[in-house]
Every structure is written in structure tokens, then in C-alpha cells.
Amino acid sequence: MNALVLDNNNQTHISDITLKDMPIPELNNNEILIKVHALGLNPVDFKLIQEHDSNWTYPHILGLDAAGEIVKIKGINNRNFQIGDRVFFHNDLTKQGVFAEYAKAKANIVAHIPDNVSYESAAAVLCSGLTAYAAIHRKMNLIGKKTILIHAGAGGVGTIAIQLAKLAGLEVITTVSEQKKNIAQKLGADHIIDYRHENIDQRIAEITDNNGVDIIINDIGNSKADLSRLAYNGALICILETPLTSYNLSAKGQSVMGLNLGGVHQSNYDNQLNDLAIMAESLAKLLSEKKLDPVISEVIDFEDIGKGLEKLSERKTIGKIVATI
């Protein structure tokens, strides 16, 4: 099968990716073989090229998010999957990836795609969509919460988080650059802050009557700056790093939580691994009901994934880039 690979651990540039003939994955018990039709590109893909995972073997197939059809099943199948089912999943970054004509996955992390949802849309809402969903519907108790600050509202996580927050009845504040304001507005953000030309703290104080924000989702780093923006009983959800400071969270009953979507694979905790599929099917249902826009900015050919990752690395994209086979 054709696959996009790195040949050794000295290859740390996107330009090092090569198209190579690789063997079709062999299945272990409780695994599914999927003929891939669409692939979601994520910032973590190029970050892993820059710094390989220590568990990789070479040649290593890249990629984490795939949608396709089941062609083979091995072992006990308690999910009632059938050959030909349309499915999608978020892969374990320590294992061989999904940028290939075929990919395998543990049955418990795989989710069904509704008939009226395209492979492209399904692939687009995996890594970023699952992250946004986990932040709002797994990390947070939304009772009594009114406002949410979502950084980078035009990015992969941000575009989905804005929509999920609005569906949950939250008042959405988001930070974007001037040229990306339109997409944030289109997705329903109530307050849009141009982080390059406006004072974020001042705008939040104005919007919240100096109360601060109930929930903050930070996937841009420098999360320490968000601590002072929290309301009483507020919570900061950090996707990149968690600030370790002498800040007194207990004074206002506040919380700081880390969110590491990919880490669930290394936990070997079945309850949380199963939840990957549960969350994915919740997102797929919203796609099916036309309540969620996957915000696909570009659909590219499989062979052009390297070019797509270059665009992502320049941080100028809106929403998601998806590749098709």
C-alpha cells in the first residue's frame, strides 16, 4: 500500500516525508482494518515530525485522523461492526499512523459515520473536535456557567469549540487576528477580540462587568496570563501546558485542568479509550443533524499532505485541511 513515512529518526523536516510502498497492517485480536478515504491534518502531525515519539519504529507512517470503510475484522467484536461499515477514529501517536491506503485500529476507539456525513467531514472533526468536545463536555460542569473564552477561535479546536459552546447555551468570547474575524462571527461568537490590536484583559472586563470568565479554553500557550481572567468558581482548561505558579486558586474557588487527548492511548484505561468513540459519535450526530460545521478550508490530494502540513506550520489556515485518497 502507499503510505507517507519518515525513514529514520534524523528526519525532522516536513520535506523529509516520502511516499513509500508499505505492507498492509496485520491485525491482532479486537482490531479493525480500514480502507482509508479521508484524512484530517493537525498541528500535532508536523510537531511529531520535528520531535519523533520515542516508541516509533521505522519506516514510520505519519498521521492520526482517518475515515474510511471496514475491510477486515479480527477477534471478538462487541461493537457489532460489519465489513463495509463507514467509520472514523483518532489514532495512537506512538503506533504506526494513518497516512496510508489502509490503517488499523482497536475496535473500541472506532466510531460509525452516519450515512449523510461525508468521509471528509468525519475526518475533519477528530483530533480538534474531540479536544473541543472533551474540554466542554468532559472537563466542565456547565451548571451555573455563563461565559467562555476560547482562544484562537479560527483554528481547528477553536472553530468546533465555538459551535459546541453556543449549542450549550454559553456566551462566547474568542480571540482571533483581524483577518479571521469573519469566520468567528459566522460560527456564532458573541464577542470577538483582535488579540493583536486590542487589550484582552480590558475587553474581558468590559464584557463581563469585571466578573471575569467562567470557562477558558487555552490551546495557544502562555496560559498563566489567563488565571487573572477567571471569574469566581471559574475553570481554565489547558491543552498545551498547565501553569504551575504561586497563584492562589482556592481564594476564588477556581480550577486549572490539563487536557491531553492523545495520552488516553498510553493510559490503557478502557473506560476512557471507549469514550473516544462515544465522543466521536456525538460529534458525528451533530454533523448529521447539520448542527455542526466541520469548517474545512481545503481538501487536498493524499500526495499533497506535506504541502498541507507546511501551511499548518505557518499558522495561517482557518479550520481544517483534509486529504482524500
Sine and cosine of phi, psi and omega as CSV:
sin_phi,cos_phi,sin_psi,cos_psi,sin_omega,cos_omega
0.00,0.00,0.46,-0.89,0.10,-0.99
-0.97,0.23,0.68,-0.74,0.01,-1.00
-0.52,-0.85,0.45,-0.89,0.06,-1.00
-0.98,-0.18,0.86,-0.50,-0.19,-0.98
-0.72,-0.69,0.28,-0.96,0.29,-0.96
-0.93,-0.36,0.69,-0.73,-0.11,-0.99
-1.00,0.07,-0.41,0.91,-0.01,-1.00
-0.37,-0.93,0.13,-0.99,-0.09,-1.00
-0.98,0.18,0.03,1.00,0.10,-1.00
-1.00,0.00,-0.14,0.99,0.00,-1.00
-1.00,0.00,0.97,-0.26,-0.12,-0.99
-0.82,-0.57,0.33,0.94,0.03,-1.00
-0.83,-0.55,0.53,-0.85,0.01,-1.00
-0.84,0.55,-0.56,0.83,0.00,-1.00
-0.91,0.41,-0.22,0.97,0.01,-1.00
-0.98,0.17,-0.21,0.98,-0.02,-1.00
-0.89,0.45,0.70,-0.71,0.06,-1.00
-0.80,-0.61,0.49,-0.87,0.10,-0.99
-1.00,0.04,0.84,-0.55,-0.14,-0.99
-0.67,-0.74,0.49,-0.87,0.11,-0.99
-0.99,0.13,0.88,-0.47,-0.03,-1.00
-0.84,-0.54,0.45,-0.89,0.04,-1.00
-0.92,0.39,0.58,-0.82,0.10,-1.00
-0.89,0.45,0.71,-0.70,-0.06,-1.00
-0.84,0.54,0.64,-0.77,0.10,-1.00
-1.00,-0.03,0.67,-0.74,-0.10,-1.00
-1.00,0.02,0.60,-0.80,0.24,-0.97
-0.98,-0.18,0.08,-1.00,0.01,-1.00
-0.85,0.53,0.60,-0.80,0.03,-1.00
0.92,0.40,0.44,0.90,0.05,-1.00
-0.90,-0.44,0.38,-0.92,-0.05,-1.00
-0.82,-0.57,0.67,-0.74,0.11,-0.99
-0.98,-0.18,0.77,-0.64,-0.10,-1.00
-0.85,-0.53,0.77,-0.63,0.16,-0.99
-0.99,0.15,0.90,-0.43,-0.17,-0.99
-0.98,0.18,0.71,-0.70,0.06,-1.00
-0.89,-0.45,-0.47,0.88,-0.01,-1.00
-0.54,-0.84,0.51,-0.86,-0.07,-1.00
-0.72,-0.70,0.72,-0.69,0.08,-1.00
-1.00,-0.07,0.71,-0.71,0.03,-1.00
-0.99,-0.14,0.65,-0.76,-0.07,-1.00
-0.70,-0.72,0.44,-0.90,0.08,-1.00
-0.82,0.57,-0.56,0.83,0.00,-1.00
-0.88,0.47,-0.43,0.90,0.01,-1.00
-0.89,0.45,-0.73,0.68,-0.01,-1.00
-0.98,0.21,-0.43,0.90,0.07,-1.00
-0.92,0.39,-0.59,0.81,0.05,-1.00
-0.94,0.33,-0.46,0.89,0.10,-0.99
-0.92,0.38,-0.66,0.75,-0.02,-1.00
-0.93,0.36,-0.55,0.84,-0.01,-1.00
-0.63,-0.77,0.99,-0.11,-0.09,-1.00
-0.89,0.46,0.47,-0.88,0.14,-0.99
-0.97,0.26,0.64,-0.77,-0.08,-1.00
-0.92,0.39,-0.27,0.96,-0.02,-1.00
-1.00,0.02,-0.09,1.00,-0.08,-1.00
-0.91,0.41,0.57,-0.82,0.24,-0.97
-0.92,-0.39,0.35,-0.94,-0.12,-0.99
-0.84,-0.54,0.53,-0.85,-0.02,1.00
-0.89,0.45,0.63,-0.78,-0.03,-1.00
-0.96,-0.29,0.80,-0.60,0.07,-1.00
-0.99,0.14,0.77,-0.64,-0.02,-1.00
-1.00,0.10,0.13,-0.99,0.16,-0.99
0.98,-0.22,0.58,-0.81,-0.08,-1.00
-0.83,-0.56,-0.46,0.89,-0.15,-0.99
-0.89,-0.46,0.85,-0.53,-0.06,-1.00
-0.65,-0.76,0.51,-0.86,0.12,-0.99
-0.73,-0.69,0.65,-0.76,-0.02,-1.00
-0.08,-1.00,-0.37,-0.93,-0.04,-1.00
-0.86,-0.51,0.58,-0.81,-0.01,-1.00
-0.95,0.30,0.77,-0.64,0.04,-1.00
-0.89,-0.45,-0.24,0.97,-0.01,-1.00
-0.35,-0.94,0.58,-0.82,0.04,-1.00
-0.73,-0.69,0.66,-0.75,0.03,-1.00
-0.77,-0.64,0.73,-0.68,0.10,-1.00
1.00,0.03,-0.20,-0.98,0.00,-1.00
-0.88,0.47,0.74,-0.67,-0.02,-1.00
-0.85,-0.53,0.99,0.12,-0.04,-1.00
-0.99,0.14,0.06,1.00,0.08,-1.00
-0.99,-0.14,0.00,1.00,0.02,-1.00
0.86,0.52,0.58,0.81,0.09,-1.00
-0.95,0.30,0.51,-0.86,0.04,-1.00
-0.79,-0.61,0.44,-0.90,0.10,-0.99
-0.84,0.54,0.73,-0.68,-0.01,-1.00
0.99,-0.10,-0.22,0.98,0.04,-1.00
-0.87,0.50,0.62,-0.79,0.05,-1.00
-1.00,0.01,0.83,-0.55,-0.13,-0.99
-0.62,-0.78,0.23,-0.97,0.08,-1.00
-0.49,-0.87,0.39,-0.92,-0.06,-1.00
-0.31,-0.95,0.36,-0.93,0.08,-1.00
-0.96,-0.26,0.86,-0.51,-0.18,-0.98
-0.99,0.14,0.31,-0.95,0.11,-0.99
-0.98,0.20,0.87,-0.49,-0.08,-1.00
-0.93,0.36,-0.23,0.97,0.02,-1.00
-1.00,0.09,-0.21,0.98,-0.05,-1.00
-0.97,-0.24,0.10,-1.00,0.11,-0.99
-0.85,0.53,0.64,-0.77,-0.15,-0.99
-1.00,0.03,-0.28,-0.96,-0.18,-0.98
-0.90,-0.44,0.02,1.00,0.04,-1.00
-0.97,0.23,0.95,0.32,-0.10,-0.99
-0.34,-0.94,0.19,-0.98,0.00,-1.00
-0.94,0.34,-0.44,0.90,0.05,-1.00
-0.70,-0.71,0.54,-0.84,0.06,-1.00
-0.56,-0.83,0.45,-0.89,0.03,-1.00
-0.90,-0.44,0.34,-0.94,0.01,-1.00
-0.42,-0.91,0.44,-0.90,0.17,-0.99
-0.90,0.44,0.69,-0.73,-0.09,-1.00
-0.85,0.52,-0.53,0.85,-0.12,-0.99
-0.97,0.26,-0.22,0.97,0.01,-1.00
-0.98,-0.18,-0.03,1.00,-0.09,-1.00
-1.00,-0.04,0.63,-0.77,-0.03,-1.00
-0.85,-0.53,0.50,-0.86,0.06,-1.00
-0.97,0.25,0.53,-0.85,0.11,-0.99
-0.97,-0.26,0.83,-0.56,0.06,-1.00
-0.86,0.52,0.44,-0.90,-0.09,-1.00
-0.87,0.50,-0.51,0.86,-0.06,-1.00
-1.00,-0.08,0.23,0.97,0.05,-1.00
-0.93,-0.37,0.76,-0.64,-0.04,-1.00
-0.97,0.26,0.38,-0.92,0.11,-0.99
-0.85,0.53,-0.63,0.78,-0.04,-1.00
-0.89,0.46,-0.71,0.70,-0.01,-1.00
-0.90,0.43,-0.65,0.76,0.00,-1.00
-0.90,0.44,-0.71,0.70,-0.01,-1.00
-0.89,0.45,-0.49,0.87,-0.07,-1.00
-0.95,0.30,-0.37,0.93,-0.12,-0.99
-0.95,-0.32,0.38,0.92,-0.02,-1.00
-0.99,0.13,-1.00,0.03,-0.10,-0.99
-0.81,0.58,-0.81,0.59,-0.05,-1.00
-0.95,0.32,-0.66,0.75,-0.01,-1.00
-0.92,0.39,-0.68,0.74,0.04,-1.00
-0.90,0.44,-0.61,0.79,0.04,-1.00
-0.89,0.46,-0.74,0.68,0.01,-1.00
-0.89,0.45,-0.67,0.74,-0.01,-1.00
-0.91,0.42,-0.70,0.72,0.02,-1.00
-0.89,0.46,-0.64,0.77,-0.01,-1.00
-0.88,0.47,-0.68,0.73,-0.11,-0.99
-1.00,0.04,-0.63,0.77,-0.14,-0.99
-0.95,-0.32,-0.03,1.00,0.06,-1.00
-0.88,-0.48,-0.69,0.73,-0.03,-1.00
-0.98,0.21,-0.51,0.86,-0.18,-0.98
-0.95,-0.30,0.61,-0.79,0.31,-0.95
-1.00,-0.08,0.90,-0.44,-0.14,-0.99
-1.00,0.09,-0.08,1.00,0.00,-1.00
-0.89,0.45,0.80,-0.61,0.01,-1.00
0.99,0.16,0.01,1.00,0.00,-1.00
-1.00,-0.08,0.68,-0.73,-0.05,-1.00
-0.88,-0.48,-0.68,0.73,-0.14,-0.99
-0.89,-0.46,0.50,-0.86,0.05,-1.00
-0.65,-0.76,0.68,-0.73,0.11,-0.99
-0.96,-0.28,0.85,-0.52,0.02,-1.00
-0.90,-0.45,0.93,-0.37,0.03,-1.00
-0.96,0.27,0.43,-0.90,0.05,-1.00
0.80,0.60,0.84,0.55,-0.09,-1.00
-0.91,0.42,-0.22,0.98,0.02,-1.00
-0.99,-0.15,-0.01,1.00,-0.01,-1.00
-0.99,0.11,-0.02,-1.00,-0.03,-1.00
-0.86,0.52,-0.77,0.64,0.03,-1.00
-0.94,0.35,-0.71,0.71,-0.09,-1.00
-0.87,0.49,-0.68,0.74,-0.04,-1.00
-0.90,0.43,-0.61,0.79,0.05,-1.00
-0.97,0.25,-0.66,0.75,-0.03,-1.00
-0.88,0.48,-0.64,0.77,0.03,-1.00
-0.85,0.52,-0.72,0.69,-0.05,-1.00
-0.92,0.38,-0.67,0.74,0.02,-1.00
-0.91,0.42,-0.63,0.78,0.01,-1.00
-0.91,0.42,-0.66,0.76,0.03,-1.00
-0.91,0.42,-0.67,0.74,0.05,-1.00
-0.88,0.48,-0.48,0.88,0.01,-1.00
-1.00,0.09,-0.01,1.00,0.06,-1.00
1.00,0.08,0.30,0.95,-0.02,-1.00
-1.00,0.01,0.49,-0.87,0.12,-0.99
-1.00,0.08,0.88,-0.48,-0.19,-0.98
-0.98,-0.19,0.81,-0.59,0.17,-0.99
-0.93,-0.36,0.71,-0.70,0.02,-1.00
-0.66,-0.75,0.44,-0.90,0.06,-1.00
-0.94,-0.33,0.75,-0.66,0.05,-1.00
-0.54,-0.84,0.17,-0.99,0.15,-0.99
-1.00,0.09,0.27,-0.96,-0.09,-1.00
-0.79,0.61,-0.70,0.72,-0.10,-0.99
-0.96,0.28,-0.14,0.99,-0.02,-1.00
-0.94,-0.35,0.18,0.98,-0.02,-1.00
-0.90,0.44,-0.59,0.81,-0.08,-1.00
-0.87,0.50,-0.69,0.73,-0.03,-1.00
-0.92,0.39,-0.63,0.77,0.02,-1.00
-0.89,0.45,-0.64,0.77,0.03,-1.00
-0.92,0.39,-0.68,0.73,0.01,-1.00
-0.87,0.50,-0.59,0.81,-0.03,-1.00
-0.98,0.18,-0.15,0.99,0.12,-0.99
0.94,-0.33,0.14,0.99,0.02,-1.00
-0.86,0.52,0.70,-0.72,-0.03,-1.00
-0.99,0.14,-0.55,0.83,-0.03,-1.00
-0.68,-0.73,0.81,-0.59,-0.06,-1.00
-0.89,-0.46,0.85,-0.53,-0.04,-1.00
-0.95,-0.30,0.84,-0.54,0.11,-0.99
-0.99,0.17,0.99,-0.17,-0.14,-0.99
-0.91,0.42,-0.31,0.95,0.00,-1.00
-0.99,0.12,-0.44,0.90,-0.11,-0.99
-0.83,-0.55,-0.08,1.00,0.01,-1.00
-0.86,-0.51,0.43,-0.91,0.06,-1.00
-1.00,0.09,0.93,-0.36,-0.09,-1.00
-0.87,0.49,-0.72,0.69,-0.03,-1.00
-0.87,0.49,-0.67,0.74,-0.02,-1.00
-0.91,0.41,-0.69,0.73,0.00,-1.00
-0.90,0.43,-0.65,0.76,0.02,-1.00
-0.90,0.43,-0.65,0.76,0.04,-1.00
-0.87,0.50,-0.66,0.75,0.01,-1.00
-0.91,0.41,-0.71,0.70,-0.08,-1.00
-0.92,0.38,-0.60,0.80,-0.12,-0.99
-0.98,-0.22,0.20,0.98,-0.05,-1.00
0.81,0.59,0.66,0.75,0.04,-1.00
0.92,0.39,0.21,0.98,0.02,-1.00
-0.99,0.13,-0.41,0.91,-0.11,-0.99
1.00,0.00,0.03,-1.00,-0.11,-0.99
-0.98,-0.21,0.63,-0.77,-0.03,-1.00
-0.95,0.32,-0.66,0.76,-0.05,-1.00
-0.71,-0.70,0.67,-0.74,0.11,-0.99
-0.78,-0.62,0.76,-0.64,0.13,-0.99
-0.95,-0.32,0.89,-0.46,-0.06,-1.00
-0.89,-0.46,0.91,-0.41,0.10,-0.99
-0.83,-0.56,0.44,0.90,-0.02,-1.00
-0.89,-0.45,-0.12,0.99,-0.07,-1.00
1.00,0.00,-0.08,-1.00,-0.05,-1.00
0.77,0.64,0.66,0.75,-0.07,-1.00
-0.94,0.34,-0.26,0.96,0.05,-1.00
-0.85,0.53,-0.55,0.84,-0.01,-1.00
-0.91,0.41,-0.36,0.93,-0.04,-1.00
-0.99,0.16,-0.28,0.96,-0.05,-1.00
-0.85,0.52,-0.67,0.75,-0.03,-1.00
-0.97,0.26,-0.14,0.99,0.00,-1.00
-1.00,-0.05,-0.11,0.99,-0.05,-1.00
-0.97,0.23,0.60,-0.80,0.12,-0.99
-0.99,0.16,0.13,-0.99,0.15,-0.99
-0.84,0.53,0.72,-0.69,-0.02,-1.00
0.92,0.39,0.29,0.96,-0.02,-1.00
-0.99,0.17,0.24,-0.97,-0.04,-1.00
-0.68,-0.73,0.69,-0.72,0.06,-1.00
-0.95,-0.30,0.83,-0.55,0.00,-1.00
-0.95,-0.32,0.90,-0.44,-0.11,-0.99
-0.96,-0.26,0.83,-0.56,-0.02,-1.00
-1.00,-0.09,-0.47,0.88,-0.01,-1.00
-0.99,-0.12,-0.84,0.54,0.02,-1.00
-0.52,-0.86,0.44,-0.90,0.00,-1.00
-0.98,-0.21,0.80,-0.60,-0.04,-1.00
-0.94,0.34,0.82,-0.57,0.07,-1.00
-0.96,-0.28,0.97,-0.24,-0.08,-1.00
-0.66,-0.75,0.01,-1.00,0.06,-1.00
-1.00,0.03,0.14,0.99,0.01,-1.00
-0.85,0.53,0.70,-0.71,-0.08,-1.00
-1.00,-0.02,1.00,-0.07,0.00,-1.00
-0.91,0.40,-0.58,0.81,-0.09,-1.00
-0.93,0.37,-0.37,0.93,-0.03,-1.00
-0.86,0.51,-0.59,0.81,0.02,-1.00
-0.87,-0.49,0.31,0.95,0.04,-1.00
0.89,0.46,0.54,0.84,-0.08,-1.00
-1.00,-0.02,0.23,-0.97,-0.03,-1.00
-0.70,-0.71,0.52,-0.85,0.17,-0.99
-0.82,-0.58,0.80,-0.60,-0.04,-1.00
-0.80,-0.60,0.63,-0.78,0.10,-0.99
-1.00,-0.06,0.54,-0.84,0.04,-1.00
-0.76,-0.65,0.90,-0.44,-0.01,-1.00
-0.78,-0.63,1.00,0.03,-0.10,-1.00
-0.85,0.52,-0.76,0.65,-0.07,-1.00
-0.92,0.39,-0.40,0.91,-0.04,-1.00
-0.90,0.43,-0.31,0.95,-0.02,-1.00
-0.88,0.47,-0.51,0.86,0.00,-1.00
-0.90,0.43,-0.59,0.81,0.00,-1.00
-0.99,0.17,-0.25,0.97,-0.02,-1.00
-0.96,0.29,-0.46,0.89,-0.09,-1.00
0.84,0.55,0.44,0.90,-0.01,-1.00
-1.00,-0.09,0.97,-0.23,-0.14,-0.99
-0.84,0.54,-0.61,0.79,-0.02,-1.00
-0.85,0.53,-0.67,0.74,-0.01,-1.00
-0.98,0.18,-0.55,0.83,0.09,-1.00
-0.89,0.45,-0.68,0.73,0.05,-1.00
-0.86,0.50,-0.53,0.85,-0.05,-1.00
-0.93,0.37,-0.39,0.92,0.09,-1.00
-0.85,0.53,-0.71,0.70,0.00,-1.00
-0.94,0.35,-0.62,0.79,0.00,-1.00
-0.89,0.45,-0.71,0.70,0.01,-1.00
-0.92,0.40,-0.64,0.77,0.00,-1.00
-0.89,0.46,-0.66,0.75,0.00,-1.00
-0.94,0.33,-0.48,0.88,0.11,-0.99
-0.91,0.41,-0.67,0.74,0.06,-1.00
-0.91,0.41,-0.66,0.75,0.00,-1.00
-0.89,0.46,-0.62,0.79,0.04,-1.00
-0.89,0.46,-0.67,0.74,0.04,-1.00
-0.90,0.43,-0.62,0.78,0.08,-1.00
-0.88,0.47,-0.71,0.70,-0.03,-1.00
-0.88,0.47,-0.60,0.80,-0.02,-1.00
-1.00,0.07,0.09,1.00,0.00,-1.00
0.87,0.49,0.47,0.88,0.04,-1.00
-1.00,-0.10,-0.14,0.99,-0.06,-1.00
-0.71,-0.70,0.77,-0.63,0.07,-1.00
-0.99,-0.16,0.85,-0.53,-0.01,-1.00
-0.94,0.34,-0.18,0.98,0.04,-1.00
0.79,0.62,0.89,0.45,0.06,-1.00
-1.00,0.05,0.91,-0.43,-0.03,-1.00
-1.00,0.09,-0.43,0.90,-0.07,-1.00
-0.34,-0.94,0.67,-0.75,0.13,-0.99
-0.92,-0.40,0.84,-0.54,-0.09,-1.00
-0.87,-0.50,0.23,-0.97,0.08,-1.00
-0.98,0.22,0.44,-0.90,0.03,-1.00
-0.77,0.63,-0.70,0.71,-0.06,-1.00
-0.92,0.40,-0.26,0.97,-0.04,-1.00
-0.98,-0.18,0.24,0.97,-0.01,-1.00
-0.85,0.52,-0.63,0.78,0.04,-1.00
-0.84,0.55,-0.69,0.72,0.02,-1.00
-0.90,0.43,-0.61,0.79,0.04,-1.00
-0.90,0.44,-0.66,0.75,0.03,-1.00
-0.92,0.39,-0.57,0.82,0.08,-1.00
-0.87,0.49,-0.69,0.73,0.03,-1.00
-0.89,0.46,-0.68,0.73,0.04,-1.00
-0.87,0.49,-0.66,0.75,-0.05,-1.00
-0.91,0.41,-0.40,0.92,0.04,-1.00
-0.99,0.14,-0.13,0.99,0.08,-1.00
0.84,0.55,0.62,0.78,0.02,-1.00
-0.91,-0.40,0.06,1.00,-0.07,-1.00
-1.00,0.06,0.32,-0.95,0.10,-1.00
-0.89,-0.45,0.75,-0.66,0.04,-1.00
0.91,0.41,-0.72,-0.69,-0.17,-0.99
-0.87,-0.50,0.54,-0.84,0.23,-0.97
-0.97,-0.25,0.75,-0.66,-0.01,-1.00
-0.84,-0.55,0.64,-0.77,0.06,-1.00
-0.93,-0.36,0.54,-0.84,0.03,-1.00
-0.86,-0.50,0.50,-0.87,0.13,-0.99
-0.90,-0.43,0.00,0.00,0.00,0.00
